[in-house]
């Protein structure tokens, strides 16, 4: 597992962000997000897009709390 994936998964766990949350935010399927995390897909800019999505989702959750 790449370091960035482990970092993102940790932030997701702590902030209760799911693959479904990320998928909906990016307009892809939860399965596709899982493929990225499992290394089955390596799209260009995946790290940047997923980190940005997680940050934005966390920010949105803080606003609604």
Protein Blocks (a to p, Z undefined) as FASTA:
>chain_A
ZZklmmmmmmmmmnopafklmmmmnopafklmmmmmnopaccehklmmmmmmmmmmmmmm
mmmZZ
